[in-house]
Amino acid sequence: MRQLAIISGKGGCGKTTLTAAFSSLSENAVLADCDVDASDLPLILKPQVIKREDCLGLKLASIDPELCNGCGICLEMCRFGAVLENFTINPYSCEGCAVCTVACPENAVSLIPRVSGQVVSSITRFGPMAHAKLGTGEEASGKLVNMVRKKAEELADKYSCKLILIDGPPGTGCPVMAAITGTDLVLVLSEPTVSGLHDLKRAIKLTSHFRIPTVACINKYDINEKKSLEIEAFCKNSGIPLLALLPYADITTEAMMKEETVIEYSVHSGTSGAAEFANIVRNLWSEIETRLLETSQKEMYSKTLKAWEP
């Protein structure tokens, strides 16, 4: 089973657009939308939900009104302001640190499980998908991303899929680390801006730390060709293959409004621009497939050598 993660240093670079397009080009793949704060793949692929599972995050303090004597020690000790004046708990402020449970002389405070989000198993027109929704104000996004990936692997086993396409979260923090760890290839998207190059460098530094093979793509390269050349030079000097230059095109927005991938939309749009954009994406996917196959062959060769070691 191969795993491809698509990330960028910020949101809005086109991760979901490309992931959806790859899903319509790939065969026998599972989708994993790991942007749990704002899952957008379902907007394009209109999945049919099979199962929902709760994700338990940090525990939540709870005050038993029958045991509470109103001494106010918990209110004084809570540094997050989660204990209200009527001795109830604000769930959006509570960090589950348990100080109140230790400080309460009446043992009126306890920690209870808190649902931080849901992991969803679905079926789309291109195959199975795992995605999630993080609860309002919750911070356990890294744990939820791990659950999405585990669910995607379960779906891959169930439906005998050979590839997992991961739509990664933006940035380079904990959720992104959870999304790329253990993958076979990472595609980093960039834009020809000052911040785009800065974020690309951070993302590549992250994948290099985890020793994951990495390739790059510039989206909207023609809005600033000078900056695109800078990004190309950086990729060349860093040994990062730059696989494609995607032009600025209305097809991405138009396809999303039709709840279609850019590949689907290009078939009936009747415009040369849409067809040209779709062909670039097809060529990009062909390059990625080749590299995934190469990593698979190298891994098999390495395992064969180890098997013959005395």
TORLO-219834 format. One record per residue: z, x, y of N, C-alpha, C in turn. Coordinates in steps of 0.2 Angstrom, whole numbers, padded with zeros to 4 digits, always signed. Each point is the difference from the previous one (the first is absolute). Layout:
! TORLO-219834
ZXYZXYZXY...
END
This chain:
! TORLO-219834
+0000+0004-0006+0000-0004+0006+0000+0004+0006-0005-0001+0005+0000+0004+0006+0003-0004+0006+0003+0003+0005+0002-0003+0005-0002+0003+0007-0003-0004+0004-0003+0002+0007+0004-0003+0005+0003+0004+0005+0004-0003+0005-0004+0001+0007-0001-0005+0004-0003+0000+0006+0005+0000+0006+0001+0005+0004+0005+0000+0005-0003+0002+0007+0004+0000+0005-0002+0003+0007+0007+0001+0003-0001+0004+0006+0006+0001+0003+0003-0006+0005-0004-0005+0001+0001-0006+0004-0003-0006-0003+0002-0006+0002-0003-0006-0002-0007-0001+0004-0004-0004-0003-0006-0002+0003-0006+0005-0001+0000+0004-0004-0005+0005-0002-0005-0002-0005+0001-0006-0003-0005-0002-0005+0002+0000-0007+0007+0002-0002+0002+0000-0007-0002-0006-0004+0002-0006+0003-0001-0006-0004-0007-0002-0001-0004+0002+0006-0007-0002-0001-0003+0004-0005+0001+0007-0001-0003+0004-0005+0003-0002-0007+0007-0001+0000+0003-0002-0007-0004-0006-0003-0001-0005+0005-0003-0006-0003-0007+0001-0002-0004+0004+0004-0007+0002-0001+0000+0004-0007+0005+0004-0001+0000+0004-0007+0001-0005-0005+0004-0005+0001+0002-0004-0006-0006-0004-0002-0005-0001+0005-0006-0004-0002-0005+0005-0003+0001+0006+0001-0005+0005-0003+0003+0003-0007+0006+0000-0001+0003+0003-0006+0000-0005-0005+0001+0003-0006+0000-0004-0006+0007+0001-0004+0003-0005-0002+0006+0000-0004+0006+0003+0004+0001-0002+0006+0005+0003+0004+0005-0005+0002+0006+0003+0001+0006-0004+0003+0001+0002+0007+0002-0005+0004+0001+0001+0007+0008+0000+0002+0002+0005+0004+0007+0000+0002+0000+0000+0007+0002-0005+0003+0001+0000+0008+0007+0002+0001+0001+0006+0002+0006+0003+0001+0003+0000+0008-0004-0003+0004+0002-0001+0007+0004-0007+0000+0007+0001-0003+0004-0005-0001+0002-0004+0007+0000+0004+0005+0002-0003+0007-0005-0005+0002-0007+0001-0002-0005-0004+0003-0006+0000-0005+0001-0003-0006-0005+0000-0005-0006-0004+0002-0006+0003+0001-0006-0003+0002-0005-0001-0005+0000+0004-0006-0005-0002-0005-0001-0007-0002+0006-0003-0001+0000-0008-0002-0005-0004+0005+0000+0002+0007-0004-0003+0005-0007+0000-0002-0003+0005-0003-0007+0001-0002-0001-0003-0007+0004+0002-0005-0001-0002-0007+0003-0006-0002+0004-0004+0004+0002-0006-0002+0003-0001-0007+0005+0004-0002+0002+0000-0007+0004-0006-0002-0001-0001-0007+0004-0006-0003+0007+0003-0003+0005-0002+0003+0007+0003-0002+0001-0002-0007+0002+0005-0004+0003-0001-0007+0007+0000+0000+0003+0005+0003+0008+0001+0000+0002+0003+0006+0006-0002+0002+0004+0003+0005+0007+0002-0002+0002+0006+0002+0006+0003-0002+0004+0003+0006+0007-0002+0000+0004+0003+0006+0001+0007-0001+0000+0003+0006+0002+0007+0001+0007+0000+0003+0005+0003-0003+0007+0001+0003+0001+0006+0004+0001-0001+0006+0001+0006+0004+0008+0002+0001+0002+0002+0006+0007+0002+0001+0004-0006+0000+0006+0000-0003+0004-0005+0000+0003-0003+0006+0002-0006+0001+0002-0003+0006+0007-0002+0000+0004+0001+0005+0007-0001+0000+0001-0008+0001+0005-0002-0003+0001-0008+0000+0008+0000+0001+0002-0005+0004+0007-0001+0002+0002-0007-0003+0005+0000-0004+0003-0006-0003+0005-0003+0005-0002-0006+0002+0004-0003+0006+0007-0002-0003+0000-0001-0006+0007-0002-0003+0005+0006-0001-0003+0006+0000+0005+0006+0000+0001+0003+0006-0005-0001+0005+0000+0003+0006+0006-0003+0005+0004+0005+0003+0005-0002+0004-0002+0001+0008-0006+0002+0001-0002+0001+0007+0003+0006+0003+0002+0005-0003+0003+0005+0003-0004+0004+0005-0007+0000-0002-0005+0004+0004-0001+0007-0001+0003+0002-0006-0001+0008-0001-0007+0001-0002-0003-0005-0004-0007+0001-0002-0005+0000+0006+0002-0004+0005-0004+0000+0006+0000+0006+0004+0006+0003+0000+0002+0006+0004-0004+0006-0004+0000+0000-0006-0002+0006-0004-0008+0000-0001-0003-0006+0000-0007+0000-0001-0004+0003+0006-0003+0006-0001-0004+0004+0005-0007-0003+0002-0002-0005-0005-0007-0003+0001+0001-0007+0004+0006-0002+0001+0000-0007+0003-0002-0005-0004+0001+0000-0007-0002-0005-0004+0005-0005-0001+0006+0001+0001+0006-0005+0000+0000-0004+0006-0001-0006+0000+0000-0004+0006+0007-0003+0001+0001-0002+0006+0007-0002+0002+0003-0006-0004-0004-0004-0003+0002-0005-0004+0001+0002-0007+0000+0007-0001+0001+0003-0007-0005-0002-0005-0006+0000+0002-0006-0001-0004-0004+0006+0000-0005+0001-0004-0004+0006+0000-0007-0001+0003-0003+0004+0004-0007+0000+0003-0004+0004-0005-0004-0004-0005-0003+0004-0005-0005+0005+0003-0003-0001+0006-0005+0005+0003+0003+0006+0002+0007+0000+0001+0003+0006+0003+0004+0004-0006+0002-0004-0005+0004+0003-0005-0004+0006-0004+0003+0006-0001-0003+0005-0003+0003+0001-0007+0004-0004-0002+0003+0001-0007+0004+0006-0001+0003+0003+0005+0004+0006+0000+0007-0001-0004+0002-0006+0000+0006-0002-0004+0007+0002+0004-0001+0003+0006+0006+0001+0004+0005-0006+0001-0003-0005+0001+0004-0007+0001+0004-0001-0007-0003+0001-0005+0003-0002-0007+0006+0005-0001+0000+0006+0003+0006+0005-0001+0005-0002+0005-0002-0002+0006+0005-0001+0005+0004-0006+0000-0003-0005-0003+0003-0007+0000+0006+0000-0004+0006-0002+0003+0007+0001-0004+0000-0006-0004-0004-0005+0000+0001-0006-0004-0005-0001-0005-0005+0006-0001-0005+0000-0005-0005-0006+0001-0001-0002+0006-0004-0006+0001-0007+0001+0001-0002+0007+0000-0007+0002+0001-0003+0003-0006-0006-0002-0002-0003+0003-0006-0007+0001+0001-0003+0004-0004-0008+0001+0001-0003-0004-0006-0005-0004+0003-0004-0004-0005-0008+0002+0000-0003-0001-0005-0007+0002+0000-0004-0004+0005-0005+0004+0003-0005-0003+0005-0007+0001-0002-0004-0005+0001-0007+0000-0002-0003+0003+0006-0004+0006+0000-0003+0003+0005-0008-0002+0000-0002-0002-0005-0007-0002+0000-0002-0003-0007-0007-0001-0001-0003-0002-0006-0006+0004-0002+0000+0001-0006-0006+0003-0003-0004-0005-0004-0007+0000+0002-0004-0006-0003-0006+0003-0004-0001-0003-0006-0005+0002-0004-0005-0006+0001-0007+0002+0001-0005-0005+0001-0006+0002-0004-0005-0005+0001-0007+0002-0003-0005-0002+0006-0004+0005+0001-0005-0001+0005-0007+0000-0003-0005-0001+0004-0007-0001-0003-0002+0007-0003+0003+0005+0002-0002+0007-0003+0005+0003-0005+0005-0004-0002+0005+0002-0004+0007-0001+0002+0005+0003-0004+0007-0001+0002+0002+0004+0006+0006-0003+0003+0002+0003+0006+0008+0000+0000+0003+0005+0002+0007+0000+0002+0001+0001+0007+0004-0004+0003+0002+0000+0007+0007-0002+0002+0002+0000+0006+0007-0002+0001+0001-0002+0007+0006-0003+0002+0001-0002+0006+0008+0002+0002+0000+0004+0005+0007+0003+0001+0003-0006+0005+0007-0001-0001+0003-0005+0004+0001+0002+0007+0001-0004+0004+0001+0001+0007+0006+0004+0002-0001+0006+0003+0006+0004+0002+0002+0005-0006-0003+0000-0006+0002+0004-0005-0003+0007+0000+0003+0005-0003-0002+0006+0000-0001+0004-0006+0000-0004-0006-0001+0003-0006-0007+0000-0002-0005+0002+0004-0007+0000-0001-0002+0005-0005+0003+0006+0000-0002+0005-0005+0002-0003-0007+0005-0003-0001+0002-0003-0007-0005-0005-0002-0002-0004+0005-0005-0006-0001-0007+0003-0002-0002+0006+0003-0006+0003-0001+0000+0002-0007+0006+0003-0002+0000+0003-0007+0000-0006-0005+0003-0006+0001-0001-0006-0004-0007-0002+0000-0004+0000+0005-0007-0002+0000-0004+0005-0004+0001+0006+0000-0003+0005-0004+0001-0001-0007+0007-0001-0002+0001-0002-0007-0003-0006-0003+0000-0005+0005-0003-0006-0002-0008+0001-0001-0003+0004+0004-0007+0001-0001-0001+0004-0006+0004+0004-0002-0001+0004-0007+0001-0005-0006+0005-0005+0001+0001-0005-0005-0007-0004-0001-0002-0002+0006-0007-0004+0000-0005+0004-0003-0001+0006+0001-0005+0004-0003+0001+0001-0007+0006+0000-0003+0001+0000-0007-0002-0006-0003+0002-0006+0003-0001-0006-0002-0008-0002-0001-0003+0002+0006-0007-0002+0000-0005+0006-0002+0003+0005-0003-0004+0006-0002-0004+0003+0006+0003+0001+0006-0004+0003+0005+0001+0007+0001-0005+0004+0002+0000+0007+0000+0001+0003+0007+0001-0004+0005+0000+0003+0007+0005-0005+0004+0004+0003+0004+0004-0003+0005-0002+0002+0007-0002-0005+0004-0002+0001+0007+0006-0002+0004+0003+0005+0004+0006-0001+0004-0002+0000+0007+0002-0006+0003-0001+0000+0007+0007+0002+0003+0000+0006+0003+0006+0003+0002+0003-0003+0007+0006+0001+0001+0003-0002+0007-0002+0005+0005+0001-0002+0006-0002+0005+0006+0006+0005+0001-0002+0006+0003+0005+0005+0001+0001+0005-0005+0005+0004+0000+0001+0005-0005+0008+0000-0002+0003-0006+0000+0007+0000-0001+0001-0002-0008+0006-0003-0001+0002-0001-0007-0004-0005-0004-0003-0005+0003-0004-0005-0003-0007+0004-0002-0002+0004+0004-0007+0004-0002+0002+0005-0006+0005+0003+0001+0002+0005-0006+0001-0004-0006+0003-0006+0000+0000-0004-0006-0007-0002-0003-0004-0001+0005-0007-0003-0002-0005+0006-0003+0001+0006+0002-0004+0005-0002+0003+0005-0006+0006-0001-0001+0003+0005-0005-0003-0002-0007-0002+0005-0003-0003+0000-0007-0007-0003+0000-0003-0001+0006-0007-0002-0001-0005+0006-0001-0006-0002-0002-0005+0005-0002-0004+0003+0006-0001-0004+0005-0004+0001+0006+0002-0004+0006+0000+0003+0006+0002-0003+0006-0006+0000+0005-0002-0006+0002-0005+0000+0005+0003-0001+0007+0000+0005+0005+0003-0001+0006-0005-0002+0005+0001-0006+0004-0004-0002+0005+0002+0002+0007-0005+0002+0004+0002+0002+0007-0005-0003+0005+0002+0000+0006-0004-0002+0005-0001+0005+0006-0006+0000+0003-0002+0006+0005+0004-0001+0006+0007+0001+0000+0004+0000+0006+0005+0006-0001+0003+0001+0006+0006+0005+0000+0005-0002-0005+0002-0006+0000+0006-0002-0005-0003+0000-0007-0007-0002-0001-0003+0000-0006+0000+0007-0004-0001+0005+0004+0000+0007-0003+0007+0002-0001+0005-0002+0004+0007+0002-0001+0002-0003-0006-0001-0007-0001+0002-0004-0006-0003+0003-0006-0006+0002+0000-0004+0003-0006+0004+0006-0002+0002+0004+0005+0003+0006-0002+0007-0001-0004+0003-0005+0003+0007-0002-0003-0001-0002-0007-0005-0005-0001-0002-0003-0007-0002+0006-0005-0004+0004+0002-0002+0006-0004+0006+0004-0002+0004+0002+0005+0006+0004-0001+0004-0004-0006+0001-0006+0000+0004-0004-0004-0004+0000-0007-0006-0001-0001-0003+0001-0006+0000+0007-0003-0001+0005+0004+0001+0007-0002+0007+0001-0003+0005-0003+0003+0007+0001-0002+0000-0002-0007-0003-0006-0002+0001-0003-0006-0006+0003-0005-0004+0004+0002-0005+0003-0004-0005-0005-0003-0002-0004+0005-0005-0006-0003-0007+0002+0003-0005+0000-0004-0007+0001+0003-0001-0005+0005-0003+0002+0005-0001-0004+0006-0007+0001+0003-0003-0006+0002-0006+0000+0003+0000-0004+0007-0004+0000+0004+0000-0003+0007-0006-0004+0002+0001-0004+0004-0006-0005+0003+0002-0001+0007-0005+0000+0005+0001-0002+0007-0003-0007+0001+0004-0004+0002-0003-0007+0002-0001+0000+0007-0005-0004+0002-0002-0001+0007-0002+0007+0003-0003+0004-0004-0001+0007+0002-0004+0001+0007-0005-0005+0001-0004+0000+0006+0003-0002+0006+0006-0002+0000+0003-0002+0007+0002+0006+0004+0001+0006-0004+0001+0006+0003-0002+0006-0004-0007+0001+0000-0002+0005-0004+0002+0007+0001+0002+0002+0006+0004+0006+0001+0006+0001-0004+0004-0005+0000+0006+0000-0004-0001+0000-0007-0005-0004-0002-0002+0000-0007-0002+0007-0003-0003+0004+0004-0002+0007-0001+0007+0004-0001+0005-0001+0004+0006+0003+0000+0003-0001-0007+0000-0006-0002+0003-0003-0006-0004+0004-0006-0006+0000+0000-0004+0003-0005+0001+0007-0001+0001+0004+0006+0002+0007+0000+0007+0001-0003+0005-0004+0001+0006+0000-0002+0000-0001-0008-0004-0005-0002+0000-0001-0008-0003+0006-0003-0005+0003+0003-0004+0005-0003+0005+0006-0001+0004+0002+0006+0004+0005+0000+0006-0001-0005+0002-0006-0001+0006-0002-0005-0003-0001-0007-0006+0001-0001-0002-0001-0007+0000-0007-0002+0000-0005+0004+0000-0007-0001-0008-0003+0000-0002-0002-0005-0007-0003+0000-0001-0006+0004-0004+0000+0005-0001-0006+0004-0006-0004-0003+0001-0005-0003-0005-0004-0004-0004-0005+0004+0002-0002+0005-0004-0005+0004+0001-0001+0007-0005-0002+0004+0001-0001+0007-0002-0008+0001+0005-0004+0001-0001-0007+0001-0001-0002+0007-0006-0003+0002-0001-0002+0007+0004-0006+0002+0001-0001+0006+0003-0006+0003-0005-0006-0001+0002-0005-0003-0004-0006-0002+0004-0006+0000-0003-0005+0002+0003-0007+0000+0001-0003-0007-0004+0003-0005+0000-0003-0006+0007+0000-0003+0005+0004+0002+0006+0000-0003+0004-0006+0002+0000-0001+0007+0003-0006+0002-0003-0007-0002-0007+0000+0000-0003-0006-0003+0001-0001-0007+0000+0005-0004+0002-0001-0007+0007-0003-0001+0004+0003+0003+0007-0002+0000+0001-0007+0002-0003-0002+0005+0000-0007+0002-0003-0005-0005-0005+0002-0004-0002-0004-0005+0004+0001-0007+0005+0004+0000+0004+0001-0006-0004+0003-0005-0004+0005+0002-0004+0004-0005+0000+0007+0001-0002+0004-0005+0000+0008+0001-0006+0001+0004-0001+0006+0003-0006+0002+0003-0006+0000-0004+0001+0002-0007-0005+0000-0005-0003-0007-0001+0005-0005-0001-0002-0007-0001-0004-0002+0007+0003+0001+0005-0003-0003+0007-0007+0003+0001-0001+0006-0002-0006+0003+0002-0006-0003-0004+0001-0003-0006-0005-0003-0004-0003-0006+0003+0004-0004+0004-0003-0006+0003+0000+0000+0008+0002+0006+0003+0000+0000+0007-0007+0000+0003-0004+0004-0004-0007+0000+0003-0001+0005+0005+0005+0005+0002-0001+0005+0005-0001+0007-0003-0004+0004+0003-0001+0007-0002+0007+0004+0001+0003-0002+0005+0007+0004+0001+0005-0001-0005+0000-0007-0002+0005-0001-0006-0002+0003-0006-0007+0000-0002-0002+0004-0006+0001+0007+0000-0001+0003+0006+0001+0007+0001+0007+0002-0001+0005-0004+0003+0007+0002+0000+0002-0001-0008-0002-0005-0003+0001-0001-0007-0002+0006-0004-0006+0002+0001-0003+0006-0004+0005+0006+0001+0002+0001+0006+0004+0006+0001+0007-0001-0004+0003-0006+0000+0006-0001-0004-0002+0001-0008-0006-0002-0002-0002+0001-0007+0000+0007-0002-0003+0004+0005-0001+0007-0001+0007+0003+0000+0005-0002+0004+0006+0003+0000+0004-0002-0006-0001-0006-0003+0003-0002-0006-0002+0004-0006-0007+0002+0000-0003+0004-0005+0003+0007+0000+0001+0003+0006+0003+0006+0000+0007+0000-0002+0004-0005+0001+0007-0001-0002+0000+0000-0008-0004-0005-0002+0000+0000-0008-0002+0006-0003-0004+0004+0003-0002+0007-0003+0006+0004+0000+0004+0000+0005+0006+0004+0001+0006-0002-0005+0000-0007+0000+0005-0002-0005-0001+0002-0007-0007+0000-0002-0002+0002-0007+0001+0007-0001-0001+0004+0005+0002+0007+0000+0007+0002-0001+0004-0004+0003+0008+0001+0000+0002-0002-0007-0003-0005-0003+0001-0003-0007-0002+0006-0005-0006+0002+0001-0002+0005-0005+0004+0007+0000+0002+0002+0006+0004+0006+0001+0007-0001-0003+0003-0006+0000+0006-0002-0003-0001+0000-0007-0005-0003-0003-0001+0000-0007-0001+0007-0003-0003+0004+0004-0001+0007-0002+0006+0004+0000+0004-0001+0005+0007+0003+0000+0004-0002-0006+0000-0007-0001+0004-0002-0006-0002+0003-0007-0007+0001+0000-0003+0002-0006+0003+0008-0001-0001+0004+0005+0003+0006+0000+0007+0001-0002+0004-0005+0003+0007+0000-0002+0001-0001-0007-0004-0005-0003+0001-0002-0007-0002+0006-0005-0004+0004+0003-0002+0006-0005+0005+0006+0002+0005+0000+0004+0004+0005+0001+0005+0001-0006+0001+0007-0002+0004+0001-0005+0007-0002+0001
END
